[in-house]
Amino acid sequence: MSRDDPAADDDAAAENDSNAADEPDRAERSTGYRGFGTEYSGHEERPHLSAVERQGTPYTESQVIMTTVKAVAPFVFTYGLFITFHGGGSPGGGFQGGAIVAAVVLMIAFAFGIDSTREWLSNSVLVGLAVGGVLVFAGIGLVGLAGGGTFLDYSFLPIPEPMKYGMEGVEILGIAPIVASVLIGLFFLLAAGFDGDETEVSE
């Protein structure tokens, strides 16, 4: 075929246009990012990983964030305990204090890595806190029923100032551990990613 053949020129132009159209796809595959709401790490680069594993982004160490969290976390944790312990007689309580304590763990995870934080604070610890809080809450509440009153009737507790210490026991030992462990557990669950294939119902 001659070099002046118009058909050959058209084929070459079409091939160039096709290559140009493929350039964004190549760039997306090289970066692994296809836009908001889609895969964050390319399957072409890591085909051996599952969809859940590909959702994880690499942890980038930041000395500024790590130093800030080291300085702030003890004060935030102390404030969470303060809110929890003063919930019986002043503004605050187990819900607010438990949420603040959980926020401390989230800060540590963002600063030092989610995987390392999950290894440091194992799932068994979270389950133990949640179960222990439920048992304390139910135990204090059932004392009133056993004494002939209603659930969480603190006046039947065999302790001095039952109303005061009964309420504080529920707030400190019951509600706060439940709220903190549930929030931390949900955070770790969301951070682990979501695999749509696991939700398919087999027929």
C-alpha positions in Angstrom: 0.0 0.0 0.0 1.4 3.4 -1.0 2.4 6.0 1.6 -0.1 8.4 0.0 -3.0 6.1 0.4 -5.8 8.0 2.2 -7.1 4.8 3.8 -3.8 4.2 5.5 -3.8 7.8 6.8 -7.3 7.4 8.2 -6.3 4.2 10.0 -3.3 5.9 11.5 -5.3 8.8 12.7 -7.9 6.5 14.2 -5.2 4.6 16.1 -3.7 7.9 17.4 -7.1 9.0 18.6 -7.7 5.7 20.3 -4.3 5.9 22.0 -5.1 9.4 23.2 -8.4 8.3 24.5 -6.8 5.6 26.5 -4.3 7.9 28.2 -6.7 8.9 31.0 -7.4 5.3 31.7 -3.7 4.5 31.9 -3.1 7.5 34.2 -6.0 6.3 36.4 -4.6 2.8 36.5 -1.1 4.0 37.4 -2.4 6.1 40.3 -5.1 3.6 41.3 -7.6 6.4 41.7 -10.7 6.6 39.6 -12.6 9.3 41.3 -14.7 9.7 44.5 -16.6 6.6 45.5 -14.6 4.1 43.4 -11.5 1.9 44.0 -8.6 3.6 45.7 -5.9 1.2 44.8 -5.6 -0.3 41.3 -6.5 -3.9 40.8 -3.9 -4.1 38.0 -1.1 -3.4 40.4 -2.3 -5.7 43.2 -4.5 -8.4 41.6 -3.9 -10.8 44.4 -5.7 -8.7 47.0 -9.4 -8.8 47.7 -11.7 -5.9 47.3 -11.6 -5.2 51.0 -7.8 -5.3 51.1 -7.6 -2.9 48.1 -9.7 -0.4 49.8 -7.0 0.2 52.4 -4.8 3.2 51.8 -1.2 3.1 52.9 -0.4 4.7 56.3 1.7 7.8 56.0 3.6 8.7 59.1 3.4 12.3 60.1 5.6 13.6 63.0 3.4 16.6 63.4 0.2 14.6 63.9 1.9 12.0 66.1 3.4 14.7 68.4 0.1 16.5 68.6 -1.8 13.4 69.5 0.8 12.5 72.1 0.3 15.9 73.7 -3.5 16.1 73.4 -4.6 12.5 74.1 -3.9 12.4 77.8 -5.9 15.6 78.4 -8.8 14.5 76.2 -8.9 11.1 78.0 -8.9 12.8 81.4 -11.7 15.1 80.3 -13.7 12.1 79.2 -13.2 10.5 82.6 -14.2 13.8 84.3 -17.4 14.0 82.3 -18.2 10.4 83.1 -17.6 10.6 86.8 -19.5 13.9 87.2 -22.5 12.7 85.2 -24.5 11.7 88.3 -24.6 15.2 89.8 -23.7 17.6 87.1 -23.8 18.0 83.3 -22.2 15.0 81.6 -22.6 11.2 82.0 -21.6 7.9 80.6 -22.8 8.6 77.0 -20.8 11.8 76.7 -17.7 10.5 78.6 -17.7 7.2 76.7 -17.8 9.1 73.4 -14.9 11.3 74.4 -12.8 8.3 75.5 -13.6 6.6 72.2 -12.4 9.7 70.3 -9.0 9.4 72.0 -8.6 5.9 70.5 -9.7 7.3 67.1 -7.1 10.0 67.3 -4.4 7.4 68.1 -5.5 5.3 65.2 -5.3 8.2 62.8 -1.9 9.2 64.1 -0.2 5.9 64.5 -2.1 3.7 62.0 -5.3 1.8 62.3 -3.8 -1.7 62.0 -1.3 -1.1 64.8 -4.0 0.4 67.0 -6.2 -2.6 66.3 -3.4 -4.9 67.4 -2.8 -2.8 70.6 -6.5 -2.6 71.5 -7.7 -6.1 70.6 -11.2 -7.1 69.8 -11.4 -9.2 73.0 -10.9 -6.1 75.1 -13.7 -4.2 73.3 -16.0 -7.2 73.7 -15.1 -7.5 77.4 -15.9 -3.8 78.0 -19.2 -4.1 76.2 -20.3 -7.3 78.0 -19.0 -6.0 81.3 -20.9 -2.8 81.0 -24.1 -4.6 80.1 -23.7 -7.0 83.1 -23.2 -4.1 85.5 -26.1 -2.1 84.1 -28.4 -5.2 84.2 -27.2 -6.2 87.6 -27.8 -2.8 89.3 -31.2 -2.6 87.6 -32.3 -6.1 88.6 -31.5 -5.4 92.3 -34.6 -3.2 92.4 -36.8 -5.9 90.8 -35.5 -8.5 93.3 -36.4 -6.2 96.2 -39.9 -5.7 95.0 -39.4 -2.4 93.2 -38.9 -1.5 89.5 -35.9 -1.8 87.2 -33.1 0.6 88.2 -34.8 1.5 91.5 -31.7 2.6 93.3 -33.4 2.8 96.7 -33.2 -1.0 97.0 -29.4 -1.1 96.7 -27.8 -2.2 100.0 -25.2 0.6 100.0 -25.0 4.0 101.7 -26.7 6.8 99.6 -28.1 4.3 97.1 -29.5 6.9 94.8 -26.2 8.7 94.3 -23.9 5.7 94.1 -26.3 3.6 92.2 -26.6 6.2 89.4 -22.9 6.8 89.3 -22.3 3.0 89.1 -24.6 2.8 86.1 -23.0 5.8 84.4 -19.3 4.9 85.2 -19.3 1.1 85.1 -22.2 0.4 82.8 -23.0 3.0 80.1 -19.5 4.5 79.6 -17.8 1.2 78.7 -20.6 0.2 76.4 -20.6 3.5 74.5 -16.8 3.6 74.2 -16.4 0.0 73.1 -19.3 0.2 70.6 -18.0 3.4 69.0 -14.4 2.0 68.7 -15.7 -1.3 67.3 -17.8 0.4 64.7 -14.8 2.5 63.7 -12.6 -0.5 63.3 -15.3 -2.3 61.3 -15.7 0.6 58.9 -12.0 1.0 58.6 -11.7 -2.7 57.6 -13.7 -1.9 54.4 -16.7 -3.5 52.8 -16.8 -6.4 50.4 -20.0 -6.4 48.4 -19.5 -10.1 47.4 -19.9 -11.1 51.0 -23.4 -9.8 51.1 -24.8 -11.7 48.2 -27.4 -14.2 49.2 -26.8 -17.6 47.7 -29.8 -19.0 46.0 
